[in-house]
Amino acid sequence: MQKTIKILLYGLQSTWNYGCEAIVRGTLQMLKEHAGEQKVEVQLLVADVALYRKMFQDMQITIVPMRSKWHPRYLFGAVLRKLGITCSAASLVPKNAVKNANLAVCIGGDVFDEDSHYLRIFTDCAERYHVPVIYWGGSFPAYARTKEYTPAYREYLNSLKAIFVRDPASQDFLKKEGVFRNVHLMPDPAFSMSAKEYDIPLRREKDELIIGLNVSPYSAYLSSESRVYTEAIKKNAELIQRIVDEFNAGILLIPHVFPQHDPTQDDAAWLEQIYSELPEKYQKKVALLQSKIGAPCSKGALKQCDLLISARMHCCVAAVSQNIPTIFLGYSIKAEGMARNVYDNTEWVIPVKDLSAEFLIDKIRAIIANKEMLRRYLADKGKKWKELSRNAVITLLHSAQSVK
């Protein structure tokens, strides 16, 4: 009888973030498509069990709770570390969940770095029980580094069973750091997530363009010269008015991240403020997508857009994976790395610090002029990404089969 492979995913934060949701859903979709007859059971280790049970109630995945930071063993370890005594924080991790796994997969994705201590907590525990660890679909910050990795961190990365990076820049950076034997290139797992049909609250007039727009609070703040949030709201509202005037387009505002404990970084609340700043005649051309509809429905809504302008990287991923030409509003290394992966250049990246109505309108004109060519290009890219996804799953399953 064929042995069931048990995979334990970890690394997500306690925030409803469509990007994190899409990474998990995309990973499960990749396993479903490429695992063949191999049986796979997947568990997700998280602190906020209620949030993720709600998020993945339609998926075949078991949600496993982490121990509270108030657990006595963790508090004791914290005191020892405060005194300078080396002590792992692995007591946060339920040992049975790790011991029963064939593979521990870190999907806490976005950016892996030497300062990602919370990822090391779990790795320490996995290694204690001889469970191989894989980093899955993240980036390494090649553009932002001002120092080399420490020898200890290089040794740690080389000790991992495999590292799957989502952009060539990360692969090149790790190679320069002496980490390459266990490094593989894959598309972001979110590329593989299926969309779900969703009716958008915006009616398309005859031959009217519909432009999707995602602006996060932090990206808008960086785009404002004064670095004042109220000024950023005003600037974003003015940008929307200029786009509507120039192209007579409908604008779909698309929230992507909903922090539970930091309303200042809530996309939906931010976009509502921008919408409220618009004069009434422009509000008739703009609609805000309902929040917390889930990543598949958000992706389905995006499918009805002709192009996307987005600061949130996984909102961009949801668009380009459906052959929708996308302008990346870059406020971190992720935008440039992903844009190079998608377009092989940074032509369609606008750093938020350089954002102006004129610059953005010129980019939109260029997208419209090349829309069909870009759609074909993205469709061809999609075929390559699917093959890379298949190879990644095969390597991942092989890693799990080689132990226990």
C-alpha positions in Angstrom: 0.0 0.0 0.0 1.3 3.4 -0.9 2.4 5.5 2.1 0.6 8.8 2.7 2.9 11.8 2.8 2.2 14.2 5.7 3.2 17.8 5.1 3.2 20.4 7.8 3.0 24.0 6.6 4.1 26.9 8.9 5.1 30.6 8.9 1.8 32.5 8.4 1.0 35.5 10.5 -2.4 36.3 12.2 -3.8 38.5 9.4 -6.4 38.0 6.8 -4.1 38.6 3.8 -5.2 37.3 0.4 -1.5 36.8 -0.4 -1.0 34.3 2.5 -4.4 32.7 1.6 -3.4 32.3 -2.0 0.0 30.8 -1.1 -1.7 28.0 0.8 -4.5 27.5 -1.7 -2.0 27.5 -4.6 0.2 25.0 -2.8 -2.8 22.6 -2.3 -3.8 23.1 -5.9 -0.2 22.3 -7.1 -0.2 19.1 -5.0 -3.6 18.1 -6.4 -2.5 18.7 -10.0 0.9 17.2 -9.9 1.1 14.6 -7.1 -0.5 11.9 -9.3 -1.7 8.9 -7.2 0.5 9.9 -4.3 -1.7 10.5 -1.2 -0.9 13.7 0.6 -2.2 15.0 3.9 -1.6 18.7 4.7 -1.6 20.5 8.1 -1.2 24.2 8.7 0.3 25.4 12.0 -1.0 28.8 13.0 -1.5 30.9 16.1 -5.0 32.1 15.1 -7.0 28.9 14.6 -10.4 30.5 14.2 -9.2 32.9 11.5 -7.6 30.1 9.3 -10.4 27.6 9.9 -12.8 30.2 8.5 -10.4 31.1 5.7 -9.9 27.4 4.6 -13.3 25.9 5.5 -13.7 24.7 1.9 -10.3 23.1 1.7 -9.0 19.7 2.7 -6.5 20.9 5.3 -6.1 20.4 9.0 -5.5 23.5 11.1 -3.1 22.9 14.0 -2.8 25.5 16.8 0.6 26.8 18.0 1.1 27.1 21.7 0.4 30.5 23.2 3.3 32.8 24.0 2.0 32.7 27.6 2.7 28.9 27.8 5.0 28.3 30.9 7.7 26.6 28.9 7.9 29.5 26.4 8.0 32.1 29.3 10.8 30.2 31.0 12.8 30.0 27.8 12.2 33.8 27.2 13.6 34.6 30.6 16.7 32.5 29.9 17.2 34.2 26.5 16.9 37.6 28.2 19.7 36.5 30.5 21.8 35.7 27.5 21.5 31.9 27.9 21.0 30.2 24.5 17.6 28.5 24.5 15.3 27.6 21.6 11.8 29.0 21.5 10.6 25.7 20.0 8.3 25.2 22.9 5.8 27.2 20.9 5.5 24.3 18.5 3.3 21.3 19.4 5.9 18.5 19.1 3.4 15.8 18.0 2.5 17.8 14.9 6.1 17.9 14.0 7.0 14.3 14.9 4.2 12.9 12.7 5.2 14.9 9.7 7.3 13.7 6.8 8.2 17.3 5.7 8.0 20.7 7.3 7.4 23.4 4.7 7.9 27.1 5.5 5.4 29.2 3.5 5.8 32.3 5.6 7.0 33.4 2.2 7.2 36.9 1.4 10.8 37.6 2.3 13.2 35.2 4.0 16.2 36.9 5.8 18.7 36.4 8.5 16.4 38.4 10.8 13.4 36.0 10.4 13.8 34.6 13.9 10.3 33.2 14.1 11.0 30.9 11.1 14.1 29.6 12.9 12.0 28.7 15.9 10.1 26.0 14.0 13.2 24.8 12.1 14.9 24.1 15.4 12.0 22.0 16.5 11.8 20.1 13.1 15.5 19.4 13.2 15.2 18.0 16.7 12.8 15.3 15.3 14.8 14.8 12.1 12.0 16.2 9.9 13.5 17.8 6.8 12.7 21.5 6.3 11.9 23.3 3.0 11.6 27.0 2.3 8.7 27.3 -0.2 8.1 30.1 -2.7 9.6 33.1 -1.0 12.2 35.8 -1.9 15.6 36.7 -0.5 16.3 40.4 -0.3 19.0 40.8 -2.9 18.3 44.5 -3.5 18.1 45.7 0.1 21.1 44.1 1.6 24.0 46.2 2.8 26.0 43.3 4.4 26.9 39.7 3.6 25.2 36.8 5.4 27.0 35.5 8.5 28.8 32.1 8.1 26.3 30.6 10.5 23.4 31.7 8.4 25.0 30.4 5.2 25.5 27.0 7.0 21.9 27.1 8.1 20.5 27.7 4.6 22.8 25.0 3.1 21.5 22.6 5.7 17.9 22.9 4.5 16.5 20.1 2.4 15.5 22.5 -0.3 14.9 26.2 -0.9 12.4 27.2 -3.6 12.6 30.8 -4.6 10.1 32.6 -6.7 12.3 35.0 -8.7 15.7 34.6 -10.5 17.1 37.6 -8.5 16.8 35.6 -5.3 18.4 32.6 -6.9 21.4 34.7 -8.1 21.7 36.4 -4.8 21.9 33.1 -2.9 24.5 31.7 -5.4 26.7 34.7 -4.6 26.3 34.0 -0.9 27.5 30.4 -1.5 24.0 28.8 -1.3 23.1 27.0 -4.5 23.1 23.2 -4.2 19.7 23.0 -2.6 18.1 26.1 -4.4 15.3 25.7 -7.0 13.3 28.2 -9.0 9.5 28.1 -8.9 6.6 30.5 -9.5 5.0 32.0 -6.4 2.5 29.3 -5.2 -0.3 31.9 -5.5 0.0 31.6 -9.3 -1.6 28.2 -9.1 -4.7 29.3 -7.0 -8.0 28.9 -9.0 -10.3 31.9 -9.3 -13.9 31.8 -8.3 -16.6 33.7 -10.2 -17.6 36.9 -8.5 -19.9 39.8 -9.7 -18.2 43.1 -9.3 -20.1 46.2 -8.2 -19.3 48.1 -11.4 -21.3 48.0 -14.6 -19.2 48.2 -17.8 -20.6 50.7 -20.2 -20.1 50.0 -24.0 -16.4 49.8 -24.8 -15.5 51.1 -21.4 -12.2 50.2 -19.8 -12.3 48.8 -16.3 -9.1 49.3 -14.4 -8.4 47.5 -11.1 -6.6 49.6 -8.5 -5.0 48.4 -5.2 -3.2 51.0 -3.1 -2.0 50.0 0.4 -1.8 52.6 3.2 2.0 52.3 3.5 2.6 52.5 -0.3 0.3 55.6 -0.4 2.2 57.1 2.5 5.5 56.7 0.8 4.1 58.2 -2.4 3.2 61.4 -0.6 6.0 64.0 -0.4 4.8 65.2 3.0 4.6 61.6 4.4 1.3 62.5 5.9 -1.6 60.0 5.6 -4.3 62.7 5.0 -2.2 64.1 2.1 -1.7 60.6 0.7 -5.5 60.1 0.7 -5.9 63.3 -1.2 -3.2 62.5 -3.7 -4.7 59.0 -4.4 -8.1 60.5 -5.0 -6.6 63.0 -7.4 -4.9 60.2 -9.3 -8.2 58.4 -9.7 -9.9 61.5 -11.0 -7.1 62.0 -13.6 -7.4 58.4 -14.8 -11.2 58.7 -15.1 -10.9 62.0 -17.0 -8.2 60.7 -19.3 -9.7 57.3 -20.2 -13.3 57.5 -19.2 -12.6 54.3 -17.3 -14.4 52.6 -14.5 -12.2 52.0 -11.5 -12.5 48.9 -9.3 -10.8 49.5 -5.9 -9.5 46.1 -4.7 -8.5 45.6 -1.0 -6.1 42.8 -0.3 -5.0 42.9 3.4 -7.1 43.2 6.5 -5.0 43.4 9.7 -7.0 42.6 12.8 -4.9 44.7 15.2 -3.7 47.5 13.0 -6.5 49.4 11.3 -4.1 51.9 9.9 -2.8 49.3 7.5 -6.3 47.9 6.5 -6.6 48.2 2.7 -10.4 48.3 2.8 -10.6 51.2 5.3 -7.9 53.0 3.4 -9.7 52.7 0.0 -13.0 53.7 1.6 -11.3 57.0 2.7 -10.0 57.5 -0.8 -13.5 56.9 -2.3 -15.0 59.3 0.2 -12.6 62.0 -0.9 -13.8 61.8 -4.5 -16.4 64.3 -5.8 -19.8 62.7 -6.5 -19.5 62.6 -10.3 -16.3 60.5 -9.9 -17.8 58.2 -7.3 -20.3 57.1 -10.0 -17.3 55.7 -12.0 -15.6 54.0 -9.0 -16.6 51.0 -6.9 -15.0 49.3 -3.9 -14.8 45.6 -3.9 -16.3 44.0 -0.8 -13.7 43.1 1.8 -12.9 39.6 3.1 -14.6 37.8 0.2 -11.6 35.5 0.1 -8.7 35.3 -2.3 -10.4 33.1 -5.0 -13.4 35.6 -5.3 -11.0 38.5 -5.4 -9.1 36.8 -8.2 -12.4 36.2 -10.0 -13.3 39.9 -9.7 -9.9 40.8 -11.1 -10.6 38.7 -14.2 -13.2 41.3 -15.2 -10.6 44.1 -15.3 -8.7 45.1 -18.5 -5.6 46.0 -16.5 -4.4 46.3 -12.9 -2.4 48.9 -11.0 -1.3 47.4 -7.7 0.9 48.0 -4.7 0.2 44.6 -3.1 2.4 42.0 -4.8 0.0 39.1 -4.6 -2.8 41.2 -6.1 -0.4 41.6 -9.0 0.1 37.8 -9.0 -3.6 37.2 -9.1 -3.8 39.4 -12.2 -0.8 38.3 -14.3 -1.7 34.6 -13.6 -4.9 35.4 -15.6 -3.1 37.2 -18.4 -4.1 40.6 -17.2 -1.5 43.3 -17.9 -0.4 44.8 -14.6 1.5 47.8 -13.4 3.5 47.2 -10.2 3.6 50.1 -7.7 6.8 49.2 -6.0 7.6 50.1 -2.4 9.8 47.1 -1.6 12.2 44.7 -3.3 9.3 42.3 -3.9 7.8 44.4 -6.7 11.0 44.6 -8.8 11.9 40.9 -8.3 8.4 39.8 -9.3 8.2 42.2 -12.2 11.5 40.8 -13.6 10.1 37.3 -13.2 6.9 38.2 -15.0 8.1 40.6 -17.7 11.9 39.9 -17.7 12.3 43.7 -17.1 11.1 46.5 -14.9 9.3 48.5 -17.5 6.0 48.0 -15.8 7.2 49.0 -12.3 6.6 52.5 -10.9 8.4 53.1 -7.6 5.8 54.8 -5.3 8.3 57.5 -4.5 8.2 58.5 -8.2 4.4 58.1 -8.6 2.7 61.0 -10.4 -0.4 61.4 -12.5 1.6 62.0 -15.6 3.9 59.1 -15.2 1.0 56.7 -14.4 -1.1 57.9 -17.3 1.8 57.3 -19.7 2.2 53.8 -18.4 -1.6 53.1 -18.7 -1.5 54.4 -22.3 1.4 52.1 -23.1 -0.4 49.1 -21.5 -3.5 49.8 -23.6 -1.5 50.1 -26.8 0.2 46.8 -26.1 -2.6 45.0 -24.3 -3.1 42.1 -26.7 0.7 41.5 -27.0 1.1 41.5 -23.3 -1.8 39.1 -22.8 -0.2 36.6 -25.3 3.1 37.1 -23.5 1.6 36.3 -20.1 -0.2 33.3 -21.5 3.1 31.9 -22.8 4.7 32.6 -19.4 1.9 30.8 -17.7 2.8 27.6 -19.5 6.4 27.9 -18.3 5.2 28.6 -14.7 3.0 25.5 -14.8 6.0 23.3 -15.8 8.1 24.9 -13.0 5.3 24.2 -10.5 5.2 20.6 -11.6 8.9 20.2 -11.1 8.7 21.9 -7.7 6.0 19.5 -6.5 8.0 16.5 -7.7 11.1 17.7 -5.8 9.0 18.4 -2.7 7.4 15.0 -2.7 10.7 13.3 -3.3 12.1 15.1 -0.3 9.3 13.8 1.9 9.7 10.2 0.5 13.4 10.1 1.3 12.8 10.1 5.1 10.8 8.2 7.7 
